């Protein structure tokens, strides 16, 4: 009957591993969503900086020459 105990022990370990894998999968999904959000925000900031650079360059072109 020792083999029955071993089988039960192995089955419990399998269930624990499956639970851990499920938890890791949930964390990975949450991290992927957070990454997408950060990526979107970064793209918006890059666009704003590009606009500011263009506005600054256009302003420099319009300044009168120094005396």
N, CA, C and O atoms as a MOPAC input file, in Angstrom:
PM7 MOZYME 1SCF
protein

 N      0.81300 1    -1.21400 1     0.00000 1
 C      0.00000 1     0.00000 1     0.00000 1
 C      0.84900 1     1.26800 1     0.00000 1
 O      0.32700 1     2.38100 1    -0.06400 1
 N      2.13900 1     1.08200 1     0.07200 1
 C      3.03100 1     2.23400 1     0.03500 1
 C      2.96800 1     2.94300 1    -1.31500 1
 O      3.13800 1     4.16000 1    -1.39100 1
 N      2.72400 1     2.18300 1    -2.37700 1
 C      2.64900 1     2.77600 1    -3.69700 1
 C      1.43100 1     3.68000 1    -3.83300 1
 O      1.46900 1     4.65500 1    -4.58400 1
 N      0.33300 1     3.36800 1    -3.10800 1
 C     -0.86000 1     4.21900 1    -3.13800 1
 C     -0.52800 1     5.58500 1    -2.54200 1
 O     -0.92900 1     6.62000 1    -3.07500 1
 N      0.19700 1     5.57500 1    -1.45100 1
 C      0.60700 1     6.82300 1    -0.81000 1
 C      1.48700 1     7.64300 1    -1.76700 1
 O      1.36700 1     8.86600 1    -1.84200 1
 N      2.35500 1     6.96200 1    -2.47900 1
 C      3.22500 1     7.64300 1    -3.44300 1
 C      2.41800 1     8.25700 1    -4.58600 1
 O      2.69000 1     9.37500 1    -5.02200 1
 N      1.42800 1     7.51300 1    -5.06000 1
 C      0.57700 1     8.02000 1    -6.13900 1
 C     -0.19200 1     9.25300 1    -5.67600 1
 O     -0.26900 1    10.24700 1    -6.39800 1
 N     -0.75600 1     9.19000 1    -4.47900 1
 C     -1.49700 1    10.33400 1    -3.93800 1
 C     -0.56600 1    11.53400 1    -3.78400 1
 O     -0.94600 1    12.66300 1    -4.09400 1
 N      0.64100 1    11.29100 1    -3.30800 1
 C      1.62200 1    12.36500 1    -3.14200 1
 C      1.95600 1    13.01000 1    -4.49500 1
 O      2.01800 1    14.23400 1    -4.60700 1
 N      2.16600 1    12.18700 1    -5.49900 1
 C      2.48900 1    12.70000 1    -6.83400 1
 C      1.31400 1    13.48600 1    -7.40600 1
 O      1.50900 1    14.54000 1    -8.01000 1
 N      0.10600 1    12.98400 1    -7.22100 1
 C     -1.07300 1    13.69400 1    -7.72500 1
 C     -1.23100 1    15.05700 1    -7.04500 1
 O     -1.58100 1    16.04000 1    -7.69800 1
 N     -0.97600 1    15.11300 1    -5.74600 1
 C     -1.04400 1    16.39600 1    -5.04000 1
 C     -0.00900 1    17.36900 1    -5.59100 1
 O     -0.29000 1    18.55300 1    -5.77900 1
 N      1.18400 1    16.85700 1    -5.84700 1
 C      2.24200 1    17.71700 1    -6.40000 1
 C      1.84000 1    18.24200 1    -7.77700 1
 O      2.09800 1    19.40100 1    -8.10500 1
 N      1.21600 1    17.39700 1    -8.57100 1
 C      0.76500 1    17.81400 1    -9.90300 1
 C     -0.27200 1    18.91900 1    -9.78500 1
 O     -0.22000 1    19.90400 1   -10.52300 1
 N     -1.20800 1    18.76300 1    -8.86500 1
 C     -2.23700 1    19.78700 1    -8.66400 1
 C     -1.59800 1    21.09700 1    -8.22200 1
 O     -1.98300 1    22.16300 1    -8.70300 1
 N     -0.63000 1    21.03600 1    -7.31600 1
 C      0.05800 1    22.24500 1    -6.86400 1
 C      0.80200 1    22.92400 1    -8.00800 1
 O      0.78200 1    24.14900 1    -8.12800 1
 N      1.45100 1    22.13400 1    -8.83900 1
 C      2.16900 1    22.69800 1    -9.98100 1
 C      1.18800 1    23.36900 1   -10.93900 1
 O      1.46400 1    24.45400 1   -11.45000 1
 N      0.05300 1    22.73400 1   -11.18200 1
 C     -0.95600 1    23.33000 1   -12.05700 1
 C     -1.46600 1    24.65000 1   -11.49100 1
 O     -1.66500 1    25.60600 1   -12.24000 1
 N     -1.67900 1    24.71300 1   -10.18100 1
 C     -2.12800 1    25.95300 1    -9.55300 1
 C     -1.07600 1    27.04400 1    -9.69500 1
 O     -1.40200 1    28.19500 1    -9.98500 1
 N      0.17400 1    26.68400 1    -9.49100 1
 C      1.25200 1    27.66800 1    -9.63100 1
 C      1.35700 1    28.16300 1   -11.06600 1
 O      1.55600 1    29.35400 1   -11.30200 1
 N      1.22500 1    27.26700 1   -12.00900 1
 C      1.26800 1    27.66300 1   -13.41900 1
 C      0.11600 1    28.60500 1   -13.73100 1
 O      0.29100 1    29.58700 1   -14.45200 1
 N     -1.04400 1    28.31500 1   -13.19900 1
 C     -2.20400 1    29.18000 1   -13.40500 1
 C     -1.96200 1    30.56900 1   -12.81700 1
 O     -2.30300 1    31.57500 1   -13.43900 1
 N     -1.37300 1    30.62500 1   -11.62200 1
 C     -1.08300 1    31.91600 1   -10.99700 1
 C     -0.05600 1    32.70100 1   -11.80700 1
 O     -0.19000 1    33.91100 1   -11.98400 1
 N      0.95900 1    32.01100 1   -12.29300 1
 C      1.97700 1    32.68100 1   -13.10800 1
 C      1.36000 1    33.18800 1   -14.40900 1
 O      1.68600 1    34.28600 1   -14.86100 1
 N      0.48200 1    32.40900 1   -15.00800 1
 C     -0.17800 1    32.83600 1   -16.24200 1
 C     -1.00900 1    34.09100 1   -16.00800 1
 O     -1.02600 1    34.98600 1   -16.85400 1
 N     -1.69700 1    34.16900 1   -14.87400 1
 C     -2.47000 1    35.36500 1   -14.54900 1
 C     -1.56200 1    36.57300 1   -14.37000 1
 O     -1.87700 1    37.67000 1   -14.83100 1
 N     -0.43700 1    36.36800 1   -13.70200 1
 C      0.51800 1    37.46900 1   -13.50900 1
 C      1.09100 1    37.93500 1   -14.83900 1
 O      1.24500 1    39.13500 1   -15.06800 1
 N      1.40400 1    36.99700 1   -15.70500 1
 C      1.94000 1    37.35300 1   -17.02200 1
 C      0.90600 1    38.14800 1   -17.80800 1
 O      1.25500 1    39.12000 1   -18.47800 1
 N     -0.34200 1    37.75500 1   -17.73800 1
 C     -1.39800 1    38.49100 1   -18.43400 1
 C     -1.52000 1    39.90700 1   -17.88000 1
 O     -1.67800 1    40.85900 1   -18.64300 1
 N     -1.45000 1    40.05000 1   -16.56400 1
 C     -1.52200 1    41.38300 1   -15.96300 1
 C     -0.32300 1    42.22800 1   -16.37200 1
 O     -0.47000 1    43.41400 1   -16.66700 1
 N      0.85400 1    41.63000 1   -16.39300 1
 C      2.04600 1    42.36200 1   -16.82500 1
 C      1.95100 1    42.76000 1   -18.29500 1
 O      2.39100 1    43.84700 1   -18.67000 1
 N      1.39000 1    41.90200 1   -19.11900 1
 C      1.22400 1    42.23200 1   -20.53600 1
 C      0.28700 1    43.42000 1   -20.70000 1
 O      0.53900 1    44.29900 1   -21.52400 1
 N     -0.78900 1    43.45400 1   -19.92600 1
 C     -1.70800 1    44.59400 1   -19.98400 1
 C     -1.02200 1    45.86900 1   -19.51800 1
 O     -1.19800 1    46.92700 1   -20.12100 1
 N     -0.24400 1    45.77300 1   -18.45300 1
 C      0.48400 1    46.94200 1   -17.95400 1
 C      1.50300 1    47.41300 1   -18.98400 1
 O      1.67800 1    48.61600 1   -19.17900 1
 N      2.16900 1    46.48400 1   -19.63600 1
 C      3.14200 1    46.83500 1   -20.67300 1
 C      2.45500 1    47.57100 1   -21.81500 1
 O      2.96900 1    48.58000 1   -22.29800 1
 N      1.30700 1    47.08100 1   -22.24700 1
 C      0.57100 1    47.74800 1   -23.32000 1
 C      0.20300 1    49.17100 1   -22.92400 1
 O      0.30900 1    50.09000 1   -23.73600 1
 N     -0.23000 1    49.35700 1   -21.68000 1
 C     -0.59300 1    50.68400 1   -21.20100 1
 C      0.61800 1    51.61100 1   -21.19600 1
 O      0.52800 1    52.75000 1   -21.65200 1
 N      1.73800 1    51.13300 1   -20.68800 1
 C      2.96000 1    51.95000 1   -20.65400 1
 C      3.42200 1    52.25900 1   -22.07500 1
 O      3.86100 1    53.37400 1   -22.35900 1
 N      3.32500 1    51.29000 1   -22.95500 1
 C      3.73400 1    51.49800 1   -24.34200 1
 C      2.87700 1    52.57600 1   -25.00800 1
 O      3.40000 1    53.42500 1   -25.73100 1
 N      1.57700 1    52.54500 1   -24.76900 1
 C      0.67800 1    53.56200 1   -25.32100 1
 C      1.02200 1    54.94700 1   -24.78600 1
 O      1.06300 1    55.92000 1   -25.53900 1
 N      1.26900 1    55.02600 1   -23.48000 1
 C      1.61400 1    56.31000 1   -22.87200 1
 C      2.92900 1    56.84800 1   -23.42100 1
 O      3.05700 1    58.04300 1   -23.68800 1
 N      3.89400 1    55.97000 1   -23.58700 1
 C      5.18500 1    56.38900 1   -24.12500 1
 C      5.03500 1    56.91800 1   -25.54700 1
 O      5.65100 1    57.92100 1   -25.90700 1
 N      4.22900 1    56.25800 1   -26.34300 1
 C      4.00400 1    56.71600 1   -27.71800 1
 C      3.37900 1    58.10800 1   -27.72000 1
 O      3.73900 1    58.94800 1   -28.54500 1
 N      2.44800 1    58.35500 1   -26.80700 1
 C      1.84000 1    59.68600 1   -26.72000 1
 C      2.86600 1    60.73400 1   -26.32100 1
 O      2.89200 1    61.82600 1   -26.88700 1
 N      3.71500 1    60.40700 1   -25.34800 1
 C      4.75700 1    61.34800 1   -24.93100 1
 C      5.74000 1    61.62900 1   -26.06400 1
 O      6.15500 1    62.77200 1   -26.26100 1
 N      6.10900 1    60.60100 1   -26.80000 1
 C      7.01400 1    60.80100 1   -27.93100 1
 C      6.39200 1    61.74200 1   -28.94900 1
 O      7.07200 1    62.61700 1   -29.48400 1
 N      5.11900 1    61.57000 1   -29.21800 1
 C      4.42800 1    62.45800 1   -30.14800 1
 C      4.41500 1    63.89500 1   -29.66200 1
 O      4.61500 1    64.82200 1   -30.44700 1
 N      4.18200 1    64.08400 1   -28.37800 1
 C      4.17400 1    65.43700 1   -27.82400 1
 C      5.55400 1    66.07500 1   -27.91300 1
 O      5.66800 1    67.25400 1   -28.24600 1
 N      6.60500 1    65.31000 1   -27.61900 1
 C      7.95900 1    65.86100 1   -27.71400 1
 C      8.31700 1    66.20500 1   -29.15800 1
 O      8.96200 1    67.22400 1   -29.40700 1
 N      7.91300 1    65.38100 1   -30.09600 1
 C      8.16700 1    65.69100 1   -31.50200 1
 C      7.46500 1    66.98400 1   -31.89800 1
 O      8.03600 1    67.81000 1   -32.61000 1
 N      6.24100 1    67.15800 1   -31.44300 1
 C      5.51000 1    68.39000 1   -31.73300 1
 C      6.22000 1    69.59200 1   -31.12700 1
 O      6.36200 1    70.62300 1   -31.78400 1
 N      6.66600 1    69.47000 1   -29.88400 1
 C      7.39100 1    70.57400 1   -29.24500 1
 C      8.68500 1    70.89500 1   -29.98900 1
 O      9.03200 1    72.06600 1   -30.14000 1
 N      9.39700 1    69.88000 1   -30.45000 1
 C     10.62000 1    70.11400 1   -31.21600 1
 C     10.31800 1    70.85000 1   -32.50700 1
 O     11.04100 1    71.77600 1   -32.87500 1
 N      9.27000 1    70.45600 1   -33.19400 1
 C      8.90500 1    71.12800 1   -34.45000 1
 C      8.48800 1    72.56700 1   -34.19500 1
 O      8.85100 1    73.47000 1   -34.94900 1
 N      7.72300 1    72.77500 1   -33.12700 1
 C      7.29800 1    74.14100 1   -32.80500 1
 C      8.50800 1    75.00000 1   -32.45100 1
 O      8.57700 1    76.16400 1   -32.84600 1
 N      9.45900 1    74.43800 1   -31.71200 1
 C     10.66400 1    75.18100 1   -31.35500 1
 C     11.50100 1    75.50600 1   -32.57300 1
 O     12.03600 1    76.61000 1   -32.67500 1
 N     11.62700 1    74.57000 1   -33.49800 1
 C     12.39500 1    74.80600 1   -34.71800 1
 C     11.71300 1    75.86100 1   -35.57400 1
 O     12.38500 1    76.70700 1   -36.16300 1
 N     10.39800 1    75.82200 1   -35.65200 1
 C      9.67000 1    76.82000 1   -36.43600 1
 C      9.81300 1    78.19400 1   -35.80200 1
 O      9.92000 1    79.19200 1   -36.51400 1
 N      9.81600 1    78.26400 1   -34.49100 1
 C      9.95900 1    79.54200 1   -33.79700 1
 C     11.35000 1    80.12600 1   -34.04200 1
 O     11.49100 1    81.33500 1   -34.22500 1
 N     12.36700 1    79.27800 1   -34.04600 1
 C     13.72900 1    79.75500 1   -34.30000 1
 C     13.85900 1    80.33100 1   -35.70300 1
 O     14.59800 1    81.29400 1   -35.90800 1
 N     13.16200 1    79.76600 1   -36.65400 1
 C     13.21400 1    80.26600 1   -38.03200 1
 C     12.56900 1    81.64400 1   -38.14100 1
 O     12.96000 1    82.44000 1   -38.99500 1
 N     11.59600 1    81.93400 1   -37.29700 1
 C     10.86900 1    83.20400 1   -37.37500 1
 C     11.51100 1    84.32200 1   -36.57100 1
 O     11.11200 1    85.47700 1   -36.71600 1
 N     12.48600 1    84.02100 1   -35.73500 1
 C     13.10600 1    85.05900 1   -34.92200 1
 C     13.90400 1    86.00900 1   -35.81100 1
 O     14.52000 1    85.58300 1   -36.78900 1
 N     13.89100 1    87.29000 1   -35.47000 1
 C     14.69400 1    88.23700 1   -36.26300 1
 C     16.17900 1    87.97300 1   -36.02700 1
 O     16.56500 1    87.45800 1   -34.97800 1
 N     16.99600 1    88.32300 1   -36.99200 1
 C     18.42900 1    88.09100 1   -36.82200 1
 C     18.99400 1    88.94800 1   -35.69400 1
 O     18.48900 1    90.04300 1   -35.44400 1
 N     20.02600 1    88.47400 1   -35.01300 1
 C     20.60700 1    89.26600 1   -33.91700 1
 C     21.28300 1    90.52000 1   -34.45100 1
 O     21.78800 1    90.50200 1   -35.57400 1
 N     21.31200 1    91.61400 1   -33.68500 1
 C     21.89400 1    92.89700 1   -34.12400 1
 C     23.31300 1    93.02600 1   -33.73100 1
 O     23.94500 1    94.04000 1   -34.02400 1

